[in-house]
Amino acid sequence: MPAPDFPTARWRKASYTEGNDNCVEVARVTGVVALRDSKNRTGPVLAFPAASFAGLLDGLKTGRV
């Protein structure tokens, strides 16, 4: 499935990547958090409701996921 068109998306990646293009990029667009591979910017995108993504991050930080 090709990447959805997120014309207002501001894609970001972690500052720890230091110019490396081998990472995940994140964008927040109207209640949705989208993830894509920085090596394939026109490829698939995972999109999560913002609340679900926040729960995922919380689980990762606390070791529950």
C-alpha positions as CSV (number, residue, x, y, z in Angstrom):
1,M,0.0,0.0,0.0
2,P,1.5,3.4,-1.0
3,A,2.0,6.0,1.6
4,P,-1.1,8.2,2.3
5,D,-0.7,11.8,1.3
6,F,0.0,13.8,4.4
7,P,0.5,17.3,2.8
8,T,0.6,19.0,6.1
9,A,2.8,16.4,7.8
10,R,6.1,17.6,9.3
11,W,8.1,14.4,9.4
12,R,10.7,14.2,12.2
13,K,13.3,11.7,13.3
14,A,15.3,11.3,16.5
15,S,18.2,13.6,17.0
16,Y,20.3,10.6,17.9
17,T,20.4,9.5,14.3
18,E,23.0,12.2,13.5
19,G,22.2,12.4,9.8
20,N,21.7,8.6,9.4
21,D,18.9,7.7,7.0
22,N,18.3,4.3,8.6
23,C,15.6,5.2,11.0
24,V,11.9,5.8,11.6
25,E,10.3,9.1,11.0
26,V,7.2,10.3,12.9
27,A,4.5,12.9,12.0
28,R,1.4,14.0,13.8
29,V,-1.5,14.9,11.6
30,T,-5.0,15.8,12.9
31,G,-5.3,13.2,15.7
32,V,-3.2,10.6,14.0
33,V,0.5,9.7,14.5
34,A,2.1,8.3,11.4
35,L,5.4,6.3,11.1
36,R,7.5,5.7,8.1
37,D,10.9,4.3,7.1
38,S,13.3,7.1,6.4
39,K,14.9,4.9,3.6
40,N,11.6,4.6,1.8
41,R,9.7,7.9,2.2
42,T,7.2,7.0,-0.5
43,G,6.6,3.5,1.0
44,P,4.1,2.2,3.5
45,V,3.0,4.3,6.5
46,L,1.7,3.1,9.8
47,A,-0.9,5.4,11.2
48,F,-2.3,5.2,14.8
49,P,-4.9,7.2,16.7
50,A,-2.9,9.6,18.8
51,A,-4.2,8.1,22.1
52,S,-3.2,4.6,21.0
53,F,0.3,5.8,20.1
54,A,0.7,7.5,23.4
55,G,-0.3,4.3,25.1
56,L,2.3,2.4,23.0
57,L,5.1,4.9,24.0
58,D,4.1,4.7,27.6
59,G,4.2,0.9,27.5
60,L,7.7,1.0,25.9
61,K,9.0,3.4,28.5
62,T,7.7,1.3,31.4
63,G,8.7,-2.0,29.9
64,R,5.1,-3.3,29.5
65,V,5.5,-3.7,25.7
